[in-house]
Each structure stands twice: as structure tokens, then as C-alpha cells.
Amino acid sequence: MLLEFKLNRAIDLKKALTPLTSLAQTASIINSTNAVTMLATILDGDAIAVLRISSTEFVHFFCHEGDVAVFDLVMLYRYLHFFSNDNLPVTVGVVRVENDGGKLTATMPNIGLTPYTSLSMGLIQPNVEHMNFFYHKRKYHVKVGILTAKFRAVIEDMARRSVDSTTVVTIHRSHVTFNVTGVYNSVLRDLYECDIVGDTGNYPILLHFRVDHLVSIGKAISLSKMVWIYGSYSALPMLHFRVPPIGELSYYFV
């Protein structure tokens, strides 16, 4: 057994997986002693989504440090969605089998004649890109917090004008601007609209996003209260969200 964890409510795992399943078909699990981390390549390969669930969120947690498994994310989500009582517990395990490479299993109590329902699927070949990315660290100089409702309103307004454009998000000391040249401009400047943590110094940080990518991400984060945009002078940006009640999700642009 490489990994086994149990949650008291299947709906908690379903909510945590929802943002990933709307953007990707498969995911890699990278085990550590303090968390389960799932990585999925999204947006035509331009970003990697990283879902992290702390070991403290599980009623039972066991893993082998550093092991990797790749599975069909959408199949697991559909199983949770169609065959579970949301408030019943779910146990997920990843095992290596010498003959066929391994399996991911999910087991839940069942209301009826059969005491348990279970899903078993074969594992997929590990993604080398995910492994290389996982151990690469980025340094960010500043982060900007925006209420999710406000963030979605801004990007939806941009999309109505020009969904195929690129927006430049500029982080200043006192405000943040979203700009599509000749089409759209929005300025967020007070605490009700944005919270700037860190110091850009004398030079603002410029971040470039495709509008259609932000629209896709915006649709996937409806459960989150806050969106954090991490910016750097040298590294590509990252968007970070809390996925209540158990997970944290980050979108790293690559």
C-alpha cells in the first residue's frame, strides 16, 4: 500500500476535486508524510494545478513518502458523485501490483442490501513533467487578495469584450490594474477591492494572462471566498485559493 486515507464525508473530497475535474482528466498524486498533493496539467499545458490536502484533515492517513501515482481524476469524481451518500465516509487507497502496475480504490458504505460499494481503476504511467515541477521552488515578491466574486466579475467583463485577448495585470504599491489594450481597463485600489501584501518598490510587477484562461479558472473556483495572485519580477505568476472545507488549490503558470 502506497497511500490510504479516510474522510468522514464523501462530499468533502468531492468539493476538493471539483475545481480540478472541470479543467483536467487525469492527476498525479505525490505522497508526503503531512499531505496528499494532486497535480494536473490544465489549460492546454500552460498551467499546472496543485491541490493540497493536509494529513490533519483525514480521520485515517498513511503513505510512503515521495511515491507517485497517476489516476483518472474524472472517473473518481463521477464515482463519488453518482454512487455515494455525500455524508457517508469514503476510503481511498493506492496500491502497487507487480503484474499490472497498480490500482486506485475507493470504498464507501452503502444504504441497501450491499454493505459497501467500491471502485477500482488501474494506475497510469507517472508524469515526469509533474515530478520535475513539484520539486521546483518559485520565489514571489508580492501577493494580491481579491474577493472571488470581484475577481470573477472583472474577468467576465473582460471576456464579454474580448475573450481571445491577453490581459496585463499590473501590481503597484497602492493599487492593481487589469488592462486589455484598447478594450478594457479596471483599477482595484481600496481594501474592499484588493489586499496587497509585500512591496513592489519603485517598479510595478507586470503579469500576463490569457483572458480565456482566467475565465476557465474563474468558473472552477466558485467555492473559494478569496483569490490570491502571486507576482514576481522573475517567475511566472501563480493563483491560489482555499477550497473549503479541506483543501488548498494553486494554479502555477508554466
Protein Blocks (a to p, Z undefined) as FASTA:
>chain_A
ZZdcddfblklmmmmmmmmmmmpfbdcddddfkbccddddeehhiaccdddddfklpmbd
cddehiacdddfklmmmmmmmmccfkbccdddddddfknopacddddddedjblbdcddd
ddddddfklmmmmmpccddfbdcdddfklmmmmmmmmmmmommbccdddddfkbccddde
hkaccddfbfkloccedjebjadcdddddfklmmmmmmmmmmpmbdcddddfkbccdddd
dddfkbccddddZZ
